[in-house]
Amino acid sequence: MEQLLIQYKNILSDYITNRKEQNLYIGQNCVRQLITKNVAPEDVINIHRKAVKDIYTELP
């Protein structure tokens, strides 16, 4: 699961930095692959939440 977090965090960080639509599609495809691999929706949200917390360390 840690590898998924690192991969997703990189995708999210690239999107935040560049704001390119291509990065958005890469993120969508990543999440779709997680769902097709039977990763629970709660885990997908958890990965996103952790990635955001790592990127924006000043958030409460």
ZADO-1210 file (C-alpha; in nm, 4 decimals, padded with zeros to 6 digits):
<atoms>
<atom x="00.0000" y="00.0000" z="00.0000" code="MET" pos="1"/>
<atom x="00.2944" y="00.2327" z="00.0666" code="GLU" pos="2"/>
<atom x="00.4053" y="00.2036" z="-00.2972" code="GLN" pos="3"/>
<atom x="00.0566" y="00.3054" z="-00.4118" code="LEU" pos="4"/>
<atom x="00.0725" y="00.6091" z="-00.1847" code="LEU" pos="5"/>
<atom x="00.4085" y="00.7160" z="-00.3272" code="ILE" pos="6"/>
<atom x="00.2879" y="00.6701" z="-00.6850" code="GLN" pos="7"/>
<atom x="-00.0374" y="00.8580" z="-00.6243" code="TYR" pos="8"/>
<atom x="00.1417" y="01.1345" z="-00.4335" code="LYS" pos="9"/>
<atom x="00.3743" y="01.1880" z="-00.7305" code="ASN" pos="10"/>
<atom x="00.0800" y="01.2057" z="-00.9700" code="ILE" pos="11"/>
<atom x="-00.1066" y="01.4496" z="-00.7459" code="LEU" pos="12"/>
<atom x="00.2007" y="01.6633" z="-00.6918" code="SER" pos="13"/>
<atom x="00.2634" y="01.6810" z="-01.0676" code="ASP" pos="14"/>
<atom x="-00.0962" y="01.7900" z="-01.1229" code="TYR" pos="15"/>
<atom x="-00.0798" y="02.0565" z="-00.8512" code="ILE" pos="16"/>
<atom x="00.2474" y="02.1907" z="-00.9903" code="THR" pos="17"/>
<atom x="00.1613" y="02.1881" z="-01.3601" code="ASN" pos="18"/>
<atom x="-00.2200" y="02.1985" z="-01.3681" code="ARG" pos="19"/>
<atom x="-00.2171" y="02.0126" z="-01.6984" code="LYS" pos="20"/>
<atom x="-00.5180" y="01.8133" z="-01.8038" code="GLU" pos="21"/>
<atom x="-00.2900" y="01.5222" z="-01.8925" code="GLN" pos="22"/>
<atom x="-00.1879" y="01.4899" z="-01.5255" code="ASN" pos="23"/>
<atom x="-00.5541" y="01.4840" z="-01.4275" code="LEU" pos="24"/>
<atom x="-00.6207" y="01.1945" z="-01.6656" code="TYR" pos="25"/>
<atom x="-00.3199" y="01.0062" z="-01.5307" code="ILE" pos="26"/>
<atom x="-00.4637" y="01.0418" z="-01.1796" code="GLY" pos="27"/>
<atom x="-00.8061" y="00.9249" z="-01.2936" code="GLN" pos="28"/>
<atom x="-00.6551" y="00.6197" z="-01.4605" code="ASN" pos="29"/>
<atom x="-00.4559" y="00.5402" z="-01.1471" code="CYS" pos="30"/>
<atom x="-00.7704" y="00.5475" z="-00.9325" code="VAL" pos="31"/>
<atom x="-00.9630" y="00.3391" z="-01.1869" code="ARG" pos="32"/>
<atom x="-00.6875" y="00.0765" z="-01.1819" code="GLN" pos="33"/>
<atom x="-00.7042" y="00.0652" z="-00.8033" code="LEU" pos="34"/>
<atom x="-01.0784" y="00.0074" z="-00.8167" code="ILE" pos="35"/>
<atom x="-01.0475" y="-00.2679" z="-01.0801" code="THR" pos="36"/>
<atom x="-00.7892" y="-00.4361" z="-00.8546" code="LYS" pos="37"/>
<atom x="-01.0587" y="-00.4470" z="-00.5842" code="ASN" pos="38"/>
<atom x="-00.8984" y="-00.1844" z="-00.3643" code="VAL" pos="39"/>
<atom x="-01.1758" y="-00.0693" z="-00.1313" code="ALA" pos="40"/>
<atom x="-01.3124" y="00.2822" z="-00.1897" code="PRO" pos="41"/>
<atom x="-01.2176" y="00.3695" z="00.1693" code="GLU" pos="42"/>
<atom x="-00.8568" y="00.2781" z="00.0915" code="ASP" pos="43"/>
<atom x="-00.8561" y="00.4933" z="-00.2234" code="VAL" pos="44"/>
<atom x="-00.9827" y="00.7886" z="-00.0204" code="ILE" pos="45"/>
<atom x="-00.7264" y="00.7134" z="00.2495" code="ASN" pos="46"/>
<atom x="-00.4462" y="00.7180" z="-00.0102" code="ILE" pos="47"/>
<atom x="-00.5706" y="01.0544" z="-00.1403" code="HIS" pos="48"/>
<atom x="-00.6019" y="01.1979" z="00.2113" code="ARG" pos="49"/>
<atom x="-00.2490" y="01.0898" z="00.3060" code="LYS" pos="50"/>
<atom x="-00.1056" y="01.2263" z="-00.0187" code="ALA" pos="51"/>
<atom x="-00.2697" y="01.5641" z="00.0372" code="VAL" pos="52"/>
<atom x="-00.1428" y="01.5742" z="00.3968" code="LYS" pos="53"/>
<atom x="00.2107" y="01.4963" z="00.2763" code="ASP" pos="54"/>
<atom x="00.1993" y="01.7648" z="00.0082" code="ILE" pos="55"/>
<atom x="00.0305" y="02.0329" z="00.2190" code="TYR" pos="56"/>
<atom x="00.1978" y="01.9856" z="00.5545" code="THR" pos="57"/>
<atom x="00.0506" y="02.3086" z="00.6957" code="GLU" pos="58"/>
<atom x="-00.3080" y="02.1835" z="00.6747" code="LEU" pos="59"/>
<atom x="-00.4710" y="02.0918" z="01.0090" code="PRO" pos="60"/>
</atoms>
